[in-house]
Amino acid sequence: MAKTKEELSEEQIQKKIQLKEDYTKVFSTVEGKRVMADLDHQCFIKFSTIPFDGNTTKMAYNEGRRSVRLYMSAIQNLDIKELKKQPEPIIDEVEE
């Protein structure tokens, strides 16, 4: 079970802050922006994950791709000021 933000240790909060800074550094470059635009397309951010033939297995696969890109957005949009205030988990721990 994921800890709530109220239960996050200072070390865990610092890891999330560092991760956000890392994502910002990597994806704020011209090259990083191009990669993110490609990922938006490849990971179904701007269009449906439902294939034309209605194949539910492919749809599940597409949703998995989409969830990775949404995770990346969640990291980039992480509000550091609100990190300790929210009762719900924002993101799970990242395994290193």
TORPA-4810 file (N, C-alpha, C, O; in nm, 3 decimals):
<nodes>
NODE_1_0.084_-0.118_0.000_0.000_0.000_0.000_0.089_0.124_0.000_0.184_0.133_0.078_M
NODE_2_0.058_0.218_-0.086_0.137_0.341_-0.096_0.111_0.429_0.025_-0.001_0.437_0.076_A
NODE_3_0.214_0.493_0.070_0.199_0.586_0.181_0.129_0.712_0.131_0.142_0.749_0.015_K
NODE_4_0.055_0.777_0.220_-0.004_0.905_0.182_0.104_1.010_0.195_0.208_0.986_0.256_T
NODE_5_0.078_1.126_0.138_0.176_1.233_0.145_0.204_1.273_0.288_0.316_1.314_0.321_K
NODE_6_0.103_1.262_0.373_0.123_1.298_0.514_0.223_1.204_0.580_0.286_1.240_0.680_E
NODE_7_0.239_1.085_0.524_0.330_0.987_0.581_0.467_0.986_0.514_0.556_0.911_0.555_E
NODE_8_0.486_1.068_0.412_0.614_1.070_0.343_0.721_1.128_0.433_0.701_1.229_0.500_L
NODE_9_0.835_1.063_0.432_0.948_1.115_0.508_1.012_1.230_0.430_0.987_1.247_0.311_S
NODE_10_1.092_1.306_0.497_1.163_1.416_0.431_1.252_1.362_0.320_1.265_1.425_0.215_E
NODE_11_1.313_1.246_0.342_1.397_1.184_0.239_1.315_1.150_0.114_1.361_1.173_0.002_E
NODE_12_1.196_1.095_0.132_1.110_1.061_0.019_1.067_1.186_-0.056_1.061_1.186_-0.179_Q
NODE_13_1.036_1.290_0.016_0.997_1.416_-0.047_1.114_1.471_-0.128_1.095_1.518_-0.240_I
NODE_14_1.234_1.465_-0.072_1.351_1.514_-0.144_1.377_1.433_-0.271_1.419_1.489_-0.372_Q
NODE_15_1.352_1.303_-0.267_1.368_1.219_-0.386_1.270_1.262_-0.495_1.306_1.269_-0.612_K
NODE_16_1.147_1.292_-0.456_1.046_1.335_-0.553_1.083_1.472_-0.612_1.065_1.495_-0.731_K
NODE_17_1.133_1.561_-0.528_1.177_1.692_-0.575_1.291_1.676_-0.675_1.291_1.740_-0.780_I
NODE_18_1.389_1.591_-0.642_1.503_1.569_-0.731_1.457_1.508_-0.862_1.506_1.546_-0.969_Q
NODE_19_1.364_1.414_-0.857_1.312_1.352_-0.978_1.245_1.455_-1.067_1.266_1.456_-1.189_L
NODE_20_1.164_1.543_-1.007_1.099_1.648_-1.085_1.205_1.738_-1.150_1.192_1.773_-1.267_K
NODE_21_1.307_1.775_-1.075_1.414_1.858_-1.131_1.485_1.788_-1.245_1.520_1.850_-1.345_E
NODE_22_1.508_1.658_-1.230_1.573_1.580_-1.336_1.488_1.579_-1.463_1.539_1.601_-1.573_D
NODE_23_1.359_1.554_-1.447_1.269_1.554_-1.563_1.269_1.691_-1.629_1.273_1.700_-1.752_Y
NODE_24_1.263_1.796_-1.550_1.261_1.932_-1.603_1.388_1.961_-1.682_1.383_2.016_-1.792_T
NODE_25_1.501_1.923_-1.626_1.630_1.946_-1.692_1.636_1.872_-1.825_1.677_1.928_-1.927_K
NODE_26_1.598_1.747_-1.825_1.608_1.664_-1.945_1.509_1.707_-2.053_1.545_1.715_-2.170_V
NODE_27_1.386_1.735_-2.014_1.282_1.759_-2.113_1.255_1.906_-2.143_1.161_1.936_-2.217_F
NODE_28_1.334_1.997_-2.089_1.317_2.138_-2.122_1.406_2.181_-2.238_1.395_2.293_-2.287_S
NODE_29_1.494_2.093_-2.282_1.578_2.122_-2.397_1.497_2.109_-2.526_1.388_2.051_-2.526_T
NODE_30_1.551_2.161_-2.634_1.486_2.147_-2.765_1.468_1.999_-2.797_1.362_1.956_-2.842_V
NODE_31_1.574_1.922_-2.774_1.568_1.779_-2.803_1.466_1.710_-2.712_1.389_1.625_-2.758_E
NODE_32_1.465_1.746_-2.587_1.371_1.688_-2.491_1.226_1.717_-2.529_1.139_1.631_-2.515_G
NODE_33_1.202_1.838_-2.577_1.066_1.875_-2.620_1.024_1.795_-2.742_0.907_1.756_-2.754_K
NODE_34_1.120_1.769_-2.833_1.088_1.685_-2.949_1.055_1.543_-2.907_0.962_1.482_-2.960_R
NODE_35_1.131_1.491_-2.811_1.106_1.356_-2.760_0.968_1.351_-2.696_0.892_1.257_-2.719_V
NODE_36_0.935_1.451_-2.615_0.804_1.452_-2.548_0.690_1.460_-2.650_0.588_1.394_-2.634_M
NODE_37_0.708_1.540_-2.754_0.606_1.549_-2.859_0.587_1.413_-2.926_0.474_1.373_-2.955_A
NODE_38_0.698_1.343_-2.952_0.689_1.210_-3.011_0.620_1.113_-2.916_0.535_1.034_-2.958_D
NODE_39_0.655_1.119_-2.787_0.590_1.032_-2.688_0.441_1.062_-2.677_0.361_0.970_-2.660_L
NODE_40_0.403_1.189_-2.687_0.261_1.224_-2.686_0.188_1.151_-2.798_0.077_1.100_-2.779_D
NODE_41_0.251_1.147_-2.915_0.190_1.078_-3.029_0.193_0.926_-3.010_0.092_0.860_-3.029_H
NODE_42_0.308_0.873_-2.974_0.324_0.728_-2.962_0.246_0.669_-2.845_0.210_0.551_-2.846_Q
NODE_43_0.219_0.751_-2.745_0.155_0.701_-2.622_0.010_0.745_-2.608_-0.045_0.744_-2.497_C
NODE_44_-0.052_0.784_-2.719_-0.197_0.808_-2.723_-0.244_0.918_-2.628_-0.349_0.906_-2.566_F
NODE_45_-0.167_1.025_-2.616_-0.207_1.135_-2.529_-0.315_1.219_-2.595_-0.404_1.270_-2.526_I
NODE_46_-0.309_1.236_-2.725_-0.402_1.325_-2.793_-0.509_1.254_-2.875_-0.588_1.318_-2.944_K
NODE_47_-0.511_1.122_-2.866_-0.616_1.048_-2.937_-0.647_0.918_-2.866_-0.576_0.879_-2.772_F
NODE_48_-0.750_0.852_-2.909_-0.804_0.734_-2.841_-0.709_0.614_-2.848_-0.636_0.595_-2.945_S
NODE_49_-0.714_0.534_-2.742_-0.637_0.409_-2.738_-0.715_0.292_-2.798_-0.663_0.182_-2.810_T
NODE_50_-0.838_0.317_-2.836_-0.923_0.211_-2.890_-0.889_0.190_-3.037_-0.904_0.282_-3.118_I
NODE_51_-0.842_0.070_-3.073_-0.809_0.044_-3.214_-0.936_0.036_-3.299_-1.044_0.005_-3.249_P
NODE_52_-0.919_0.064_-3.428_-1.033_0.064_-3.520_-1.105_-0.070_-3.524_-1.226_-0.075_-3.543_F
NODE_53_-1.030_-0.179_-3.506_-1.093_-0.311_-3.513_-1.154_-0.355_-3.380_-1.212_-0.463_-3.371_D
NODE_54_-1.142_-0.271_-3.275_-1.202_-0.301_-3.145_-1.128_-0.407_-3.065_-1.182_-0.459_-2.968_G
NODE_55_-1.007_-0.441_-3.104_-0.928_-0.543_-3.036_-0.896_-0.497_-2.893_-0.820_-0.403_-2.873_N
NODE_56_-0.954_-0.566_-2.795_-0.938_-0.524_-2.654_-0.797_-0.551_-2.602_-0.750_-0.480_-2.512_T
NODE_57_-0.730_-0.652_-2.655_-0.592_-0.679_-2.613_-0.502_-0.564_-2.656_-0.418_-0.517_-2.579_T
NODE_58_-0.519_-0.520_-2.779_-0.440_-0.407_-2.829_-0.475_-0.280_-2.752_-0.387_-0.198_-2.724_K
NODE_59_-0.600_-0.262_-2.718_-0.641_-0.145_-2.641_-0.572_-0.145_-2.505_-0.524_-0.041_-2.460_M
NODE_60_-0.566_-0.261_-2.439_-0.498_-0.271_-2.309_-0.350_-0.237_-2.325_-0.292_-0.168_-2.241_A
NODE_61_-0.289_-0.285_-2.431_-0.149_-0.254_-2.460_-0.131_-0.103_-2.479_-0.038_-0.043_-2.424_Y
NODE_62_-0.220_-0.043_-2.557_-0.214_0.101_-2.582_-0.232_0.180_-2.452_-0.167_0.282_-2.432_N
NODE_63_-0.320_0.134_-2.366_-0.342_0.201_-2.237_-0.217_0.193_-2.149_-0.187_0.286_-2.075_E
NODE_64_-0.145_0.082_-2.158_-0.019_0.070_-2.085_0.082_0.172_-2.133_0.151_0.234_-2.052_G
NODE_65_0.091_0.190_-2.264_0.181_0.292_-2.319_0.139_0.430_-2.270_0.222_0.511_-2.231_R
NODE_66_0.010_0.455_-2.273_-0.044_0.585_-2.232_-0.014_0.612_-2.084_0.017_0.725_-2.046_R
NODE_67_-0.025_0.509_-2.001_-0.004_0.529_-1.857_0.140_0.572_-1.826_0.163_0.646_-1.730_S
NODE_68_0.236_0.525_-1.906_0.375_0.567_-1.886_0.388_0.717_-1.913_0.451_0.788_-1.834_V
NODE_69_0.330_0.763_-2.021_0.339_0.907_-2.054_0.265_0.990_-1.950_0.310_1.100_-1.915_R
NODE_70_0.153_0.941_-1.901_0.080_1.013_-1.796_0.161_1.021_-1.667_0.157_1.122_-1.597_L
NODE_71_0.234_0.916_-1.636_0.323_0.917_-1.520_0.429_1.025_-1.537_0.459_1.099_-1.443_Y
NODE_72_0.484_1.034_-1.657_0.585_1.136_-1.682_0.527_1.276_-1.662_0.593_1.364_-1.607_M
NODE_73_0.404_1.297_-1.706_0.338_1.426_-1.685_0.315_1.453_-1.538_0.330_1.566_-1.492_S
NODE_74_0.278_1.349_-1.464_0.255_1.366_-1.320_0.382_1.411_-1.249_0.377_1.496_-1.160_A
NODE_75_0.495_1.355_-1.287_0.623_1.395_-1.228_0.652_1.541_-1.264_0.689_1.620_-1.177_I
NODE_76_0.636_1.575_-1.390_0.667_1.711_-1.435_0.574_1.814_-1.371_0.615_1.928_-1.348_Q
NODE_77_0.452_1.777_-1.342_0.354_1.870_-1.287_0.343_1.863_-1.135_0.255_1.926_-1.077_N
NODE_78_0.430_1.789_-1.072_0.428_1.774_-0.928_0.440_1.909_-0.860_0.535_1.984_-0.886_L
NODE_79_0.346_1.941_-0.773_0.346_2.068_-0.699_0.416_2.045_-0.566_0.359_1.986_-0.474_D
NODE_80_0.537_2.092_-0.556_0.620_2.069_-0.438_0.555_2.129_-0.314_0.560_2.069_-0.206_I
NODE_81_0.494_2.246_-0.326_0.431_2.313_-0.211_0.317_2.232_-0.153_0.291_2.235_-0.033_K
NODE_82_0.248_2.158_-0.241_0.133_2.081_-0.198_0.167_1.938_-0.158_0.081_1.864_-0.110_E
NODE_83_0.292_1.899_-0.177_0.333_1.760_-0.156_0.296_1.707_-0.018_0.248_1.595_-0.006_L
NODE_84_0.318_1.785_0.084_0.290_1.740_0.221_0.144_1.758_0.260_0.098_1.699_0.358_K
NODE_85_0.070_1.839_0.187_-0.067_1.873_0.225_-0.171_1.771_0.181_-0.272_1.753_0.250_K
NODE_86_-0.149_1.705_0.070_-0.249_1.617_0.011_-0.255_1.482_0.083_-0.150_1.425_0.114_Q
NODE_87_-0.375_1.431_0.110_-0.387_1.301_0.174_-0.368_1.183_0.079_-0.343_1.071_0.124_P
NODE_88_-0.381_1.205_-0.051_-0.370_1.098_-0.149_-0.228_1.091_-0.204_-0.161_1.194_-0.214_E
NODE_89_-0.180_0.970_-0.240_-0.048_0.961_-0.301_-0.049_1.021_-0.442_-0.144_1.000_-0.517_P
NODE_90_0.055_1.094_-0.476_0.067_1.151_-0.611_0.131_1.049_-0.704_0.079_1.020_-0.811_I
NODE_91_0.244_0.997_-0.662_0.316_0.899_-0.744_0.374_0.793_-0.651_0.403_0.820_-0.535_I
NODE_92_0.389_0.675_-0.702_0.452_0.568_-0.627_0.602_0.589_-0.628_0.656_0.664_-0.709_D
NODE_93_0.668_0.522_-0.536_0.814_0.529_-0.530_0.873_0.474_-0.659_0.821_0.379_-0.716_E
NODE_94_0.981_0.533_-0.702_1.052_0.488_-0.822_1.165_0.396_-0.776_1.246_0.435_-0.692_V
NODE_95_1.168_0.277_-0.830_1.274_0.183_-0.796_1.400_0.224_-0.869_1.395_0.257_-0.987_E
NODE_96_1.512_0.223_-0.801_1.639_0.261_-0.864_1.723_0.139_-0.887_1.834_0.150_-0.940_E
</nodes>
